[in-house]
């Protein structure tokens, strides 16, 4: 088995062609990057929801631009769809306005 950044690829399924081997290596690296970015996106949403649960409007308004930037960064790299990011921001903004 070949180890690529803590991901094991079984030798029986390993590609023989040099370009295919490089593609597998590139995809496994990109998967780790995407997973990291998606995790940051989820953590940002969770942090905002925690702020909203405390009903602290000032803190929520301070964190909103950071959340917006994080969501758009993830949407720009196609990890989530742009509409998904916009919908999340819209819903959170509505919740802030209700506070």
N, CA, C and O of each residue as an XYZ file, in Angstrom:
396
protein
N       0.835     -1.185      0.000
C       0.000      0.000      0.000
C       0.879      1.247      0.000
O       1.931      1.273      0.639
N       0.455      2.250     -0.698
C       1.183      3.498     -0.783
C       0.531      4.523      0.140
O      -0.692      4.658      0.157
N       1.348      5.246      0.907
C       0.830      6.261      1.817
C       0.931      7.636      1.167
O       2.011      8.040      0.738
N      -0.182      8.354      1.093
C      -0.195      9.724      0.606
C      -0.902     10.582      1.632
O      -2.130     10.577      1.714
N      -0.136     11.313      2.408
C      -0.702     12.231      3.400
C      -1.778     11.558      4.248
O      -2.915     12.026      4.316
N      -1.414     10.489      4.873
C      -2.269      9.736      5.789
C      -3.460      9.075      5.098
O      -4.406      8.660      5.767
N      -3.428      8.974      3.788
C      -4.458      8.230      3.081
C      -3.791      7.043      2.412
O      -2.796      7.197      1.704
N      -4.331      5.877      2.635
C      -3.749      4.678      2.055
C      -4.430      4.366      0.728
O      -5.656      4.405      0.622
N      -3.628      4.057     -0.275
C      -4.154      3.653     -1.580
C      -3.709      2.211     -1.800
O      -2.508      1.945     -1.843
N      -4.642      1.280     -1.940
C      -4.258     -0.114     -2.137
C      -3.460     -0.279     -3.429
O      -3.792      0.316     -4.455
N      -2.404     -1.093     -3.367
C      -1.540     -1.303     -4.527
C      -2.278     -1.989     -5.661
O      -1.971     -1.745     -6.828
N      -3.239     -2.838     -5.347
C      -3.967     -3.561     -6.375
C      -4.773     -2.614     -7.260
O      -5.043     -2.920     -8.422
N      -5.153     -1.467     -6.708
C      -5.967     -0.525     -7.469
C      -5.156      0.656     -7.980
O      -5.718      1.599     -8.537
N      -3.875      0.613     -7.800
C      -3.012      1.711     -8.225
C      -2.892      1.701     -9.742
O      -2.765      0.644    -10.360
N      -2.933      2.881    -10.330
C      -2.836      3.002    -11.781
C      -1.420      2.676    -12.242
O      -0.462      2.856    -11.490
N      -1.288      2.199    -13.471
C       0.011      1.843    -14.028
C       0.622      2.989    -14.820
O       1.844      3.126    -14.883
N      -0.221      3.801    -15.416
C       0.258      4.880    -16.276
C       0.758      6.020    -15.397
O       0.147      6.360    -14.384
N       1.882      6.602    -15.807
C       2.531      7.624    -14.994
C       1.618      8.829    -14.752
O       1.556      9.342    -13.635
N       0.914      9.282    -15.785
C       0.031     10.438    -15.622
C      -1.139     10.111    -14.695
O      -1.611     10.972    -13.953
N      -1.605      8.853    -14.744
C      -2.708      8.451    -13.870
C      -2.245      8.404    -12.413
O      -3.000      8.747    -11.504
N      -1.008      7.979    -12.201
C      -0.449      7.959    -10.844
C      -0.365      9.388    -10.306
O      -0.693      9.638     -9.146
N       0.074     10.320    -11.147
C       0.164     11.723    -10.750
C      -1.223     12.293    -10.467
O      -1.400     13.083     -9.539
N      -2.195     11.893    -11.264
C      -3.570     12.360    -11.061
C      -4.107     11.883     -9.715
O      -4.740     12.643     -8.983
N      -3.845     10.611     -9.398
C      -4.289     10.066     -8.110
C      -3.643     10.844     -6.972
O      -4.307     11.167     -5.986
N      -2.347     11.150     -7.100
C      -1.625     11.895     -6.076
C      -2.216     13.297     -5.928
O      -2.420     13.774     -4.811
N      -2.492     13.955     -7.060
C      -3.027     15.316     -7.038
C      -4.419     15.344     -6.422
O      -4.729     16.225     -5.619
N      -5.260     14.379     -6.796
C      -6.628     14.334     -6.275
C      -6.623     14.075     -4.775
O      -7.421     14.668     -4.048
N      -5.747     13.209     -4.302
C      -5.723     12.928     -2.863
C      -5.278     14.162     -2.075
O      -5.790     14.414     -0.984
N      -4.330     14.933     -2.618
C      -3.912     16.168     -1.957
C      -5.046     17.186     -1.969
O      -5.301     17.848     -0.964
N      -5.722     17.310     -3.103
C      -6.804     18.280     -3.225
C      -7.976     17.920     -2.317
O      -8.656     18.801     -1.792
N      -8.209     16.613     -2.135
C      -9.281     16.164     -1.252
C      -9.019     16.633      0.175
O      -9.939     17.063      0.871
N      -7.766     16.550      0.606
C      -7.430     17.020      1.953
C      -7.641     18.522      2.089
O      -8.128     18.990      3.118
N      -7.280     19.276      1.063
C      -7.470     20.729      1.082
C      -8.960     21.060      1.145
O      -9.389     21.900      1.936
N      -9.740     20.386      0.297
C     -11.186     20.632      0.262
C     -11.829     20.275      1.587
O     -12.705     20.993      2.068
N     -11.401     19.167      2.182
C     -11.960     18.736      3.460
C     -11.666     19.780      4.536
O     -12.519     20.084      5.370
N     -10.451     20.323      4.506
C     -10.062     21.355      5.471
C     -10.917     22.611      5.299
O     -11.399     23.180      6.279
N     -11.099     23.036      4.057
C     -11.898     24.236      3.796
C     -13.347     24.041      4.200
O     -13.967     24.947      4.757
N     -13.893     22.860      3.922
C     -15.284     22.590      4.275
C     -15.441     22.572      5.797
O     -16.462     23.011      6.326
N     -14.430     22.064      6.490
C     -14.460     22.049      7.941
C     -14.444     23.478      8.495
O     -15.176     23.786      9.435
N     -13.614     24.346      7.917
C     -13.578     25.749      8.350
C     -14.930     26.419      8.132
O     -15.380     27.203      8.968
N     -15.573     26.112      7.017
C     -16.899     26.662      6.699
C     -17.927     26.214      7.739
O     -18.703     27.025      8.244
N     -17.925     24.922      8.054
C     -18.877     24.403      9.035
C     -18.634     24.995     10.418
O     -19.575     25.333     11.136
N     -17.354     25.118     10.782
C     -17.028     25.697     12.090
C     -17.453     27.157     12.177
O     -17.883     27.619     13.234
N     -17.334     27.885     11.064
C     -17.758     29.292     11.048
C     -19.271     29.392     11.257
O     -19.741     30.253     12.000
N     -20.025     28.516     10.606
C     -21.487     28.497     10.772
C     -21.838     28.158     12.231
O     -22.707     28.789     12.832
N     -21.152     27.156     12.784
C     -21.419     26.752     14.174
C     -21.114     27.890     15.146
O     -21.855     28.118     16.102
N     -20.010     28.604     14.888
C     -19.643     29.716     15.773
C     -20.708     30.802     15.727
O     -21.081     31.358     16.760
N     -21.201     31.105     14.513
C     -22.242     32.127     14.388
C     -23.523     31.678     15.084
O     -24.177     32.481     15.751
N     -23.885     30.415     14.938
C     -25.085     29.919     15.609
C     -24.934     29.984     17.130
O     -25.898     30.258     17.844
N     -23.722     29.733     17.616
C     -23.477     29.845     19.060
C     -23.640     31.291     19.513
O     -24.198     31.557     20.577
N     -23.152     32.218     18.701
C     -23.307     33.648     19.022
C     -24.783     34.028     19.020
O     -25.238     34.768     19.891
N     -25.532     33.520     18.039
C     -26.963     33.822     17.965
C     -27.716     33.236     19.156
O     -28.691     33.824     19.624
N     -27.271     32.081     19.649
C     -27.926     31.472     20.809
C     -27.760     32.325     22.061
O     -28.620     32.324     22.941
N     -26.638     33.059     22.134
C     -26.435     33.941     23.284
C     -27.212     35.248     23.131
O     -27.284     36.046     24.066
N     -27.795     35.465     21.947
C     -28.606     36.643     21.633
C     -27.795     37.937     21.789
O     -28.306     38.949     22.269
N     -26.542     37.885     21.380
C     -25.651     39.043     21.451
C     -25.555     39.656     20.053
O     -24.753     39.221     19.227
N     -26.382     40.665     19.803
C     -26.465     41.249     18.461
C     -25.163     41.938     18.051
O     -24.742     41.832     16.900
N     -24.527     42.640     18.987
C     -23.290     43.360     18.669
C     -22.198     42.393     18.209
O     -21.526     42.629     17.204
N     -22.032     41.308     18.954
C     -21.012     40.313     18.607
C     -21.349     39.627     17.277
O     -20.457     39.340     16.478
N     -22.633     39.368     17.047
C     -23.065     38.736     15.801
C     -22.775     39.638     14.602
O     -22.328     39.170     13.555
N     -23.036     40.943     14.768
C     -22.760     41.891     13.679
C     -21.260     42.023     13.411
O     -20.849     42.251     12.274
N     -20.444     41.880     14.458
C     -18.993     41.930     14.276
C     -18.483     40.706     13.529
O     -17.563     40.802     12.717
N     -19.088     39.551     13.810
C     -18.623     38.299     13.198
C     -19.190     38.083     11.791
O     -18.644     37.298     11.017
N     -20.280     38.776     11.461
C     -20.941     38.561     10.166
C     -20.020     38.779      8.959
O     -20.039     37.940      8.058
N     -19.216     39.844      8.880
C     -18.324     39.996      7.716
C     -17.298     38.872      7.597
O     -16.959     38.459      6.488
N     -16.801     38.375      8.731
C     -15.845     37.260      8.705
C     -16.515     35.997      8.174
O     -15.944     35.256      7.374
N     -17.742     35.772      8.641
C     -18.498     34.609      8.165
C     -18.783     34.732      6.678
O     -18.640     33.766      5.928
N     -19.188     35.926      6.255
C     -19.482     36.176      4.842
C     -18.249     35.894      3.991
O     -18.352     35.252      2.946
N     -17.086     36.369      4.428
C     -15.843     36.150      3.682
C     -15.509     34.665      3.610
O     -15.103     34.168      2.560
N     -15.678     33.960      4.719
C     -15.371     32.523      4.754
C     -16.291     31.746      3.820
O     -15.843     30.865      3.086
N     -17.582     32.078      3.852
C     -18.537     31.375      2.989
C     -18.266     31.650      1.515
O     -18.318     30.733      0.695
N     -17.980     32.889      1.177
C     -17.729     33.218     -0.231
C     -16.410     32.615     -0.721
O     -16.286     32.256     -1.892
N     -15.436     32.504      0.168
C     -14.167     31.877     -0.190
C     -14.389     30.399     -0.535
O     -13.822     29.883     -1.498
N     -15.221     29.731      0.265
C     -15.520     28.322      0.032
C     -16.362     28.174     -1.235
O     -16.173     27.228     -2.000
N     -17.280     29.097     -1.453
C     -18.113     29.043     -2.655
C     -17.288     29.316     -3.908
O     -17.519     28.718     -4.958
N     -16.324     30.226     -3.785
C     -15.478     30.577     -4.925
C     -14.658     29.382     -5.397
O     -14.411     29.222     -6.593
N     -14.241     28.551     -4.459
C     -13.449     27.381     -4.810
C     -14.319     26.168     -5.128
O     -13.810     25.056     -5.269
N     -15.632     26.382     -5.240
C     -16.600     25.363     -5.651
C     -16.731     24.193     -4.668
O     -17.127     23.092     -5.052
N     -16.399     24.439     -3.411
C     -16.576     23.388     -2.409
C     -18.043     23.299     -2.016
O     -18.578     22.212     -1.799
N     -18.683     24.456     -1.928
C     -20.140     24.496     -1.831
C     -20.617     25.394     -2.966
O     -19.846     26.183     -3.512
N     -21.880     25.268     -3.310
C     -22.413     26.103     -4.388
C     -22.609     27.535     -3.894
O     -22.838     27.777     -2.709
N     -22.514     28.461     -4.821
C     -22.641     29.887     -4.487
C     -23.991     30.179     -3.852
O     -24.082     30.960     -2.905
N     -25.033     29.555     -4.371
C     -26.372     29.781     -3.836
C     -26.482     29.279     -2.398
O     -27.183     29.871     -1.578
N     -25.786     28.184     -2.099
C     -25.774     27.646     -0.736
C     -25.173     28.677      0.223
O     -25.714     28.915      1.303
N     -24.063     29.283     -0.172
C     -23.426     30.303      0.662
C     -24.349     31.505      0.836
O     -24.511     32.014      1.945
N     -24.952     31.957     -0.258
C     -25.856     33.105     -0.196
C     -27.054     32.818      0.703
O     -27.479     33.677      1.476
N     -27.590     31.617      0.599
C     -28.742     31.233      1.411
C     -28.378     31.233      2.895
O     -29.147     31.720      3.723
N     -27.213     30.689      3.231
C     -26.764     30.670      4.630
C     -26.604     32.077      5.174
O     -27.035     32.369      6.290
N     -25.988     32.950      4.390
C     -25.783     34.334      4.826
C     -27.122     35.037      5.009
O     -27.318     35.772      5.977
N     -28.038     34.810      4.080
C     -29.355     35.432      4.154
C     -30.098     34.997      5.414
O     -30.667     35.830      6.120
N     -30.093     33.707      5.695
C     -30.811     33.195      6.865
C     -30.204     33.732      8.161
O     -30.923     34.092      9.093
N     -28.880     33.781      8.206
C     -28.215     34.273      9.416
C     -28.474     35.764      9.597
O     -28.681     36.226     10.719
N     -28.464     36.522      8.496
C     -28.745     37.949      8.573
C     -30.161     38.198      9.082
O     -30.387     39.110      9.877
N     -31.111     37.389      8.624
C     -32.483     37.514      9.116
C     -32.552     37.241     10.618
O     -33.257     37.936     11.349
N     -31.811     36.218     11.078
C     -31.810     35.902     12.501
C     -31.209     37.052     13.316
O     -31.676     37.360     14.412
N     -30.164     37.683     12.760
C     -29.547     38.811     13.467
C     -30.521     39.979     13.560
O     -30.611     40.634     14.598
N     -31.249     40.241     12.478
C     -32.194     41.362     12.468
C     -33.334     41.154     13.450
O     -33.899     42.125     13.952
N     -33.681     39.899     13.733
C     -34.748     39.615     14.676
C     -34.298     39.913     16.113
O     -35.110     40.272     16.966
N     -32.985     39.758     16.367
C     -32.471     39.993     17.751
C     -32.782     41.389     18.237
O     -32.427     41.744     19.361
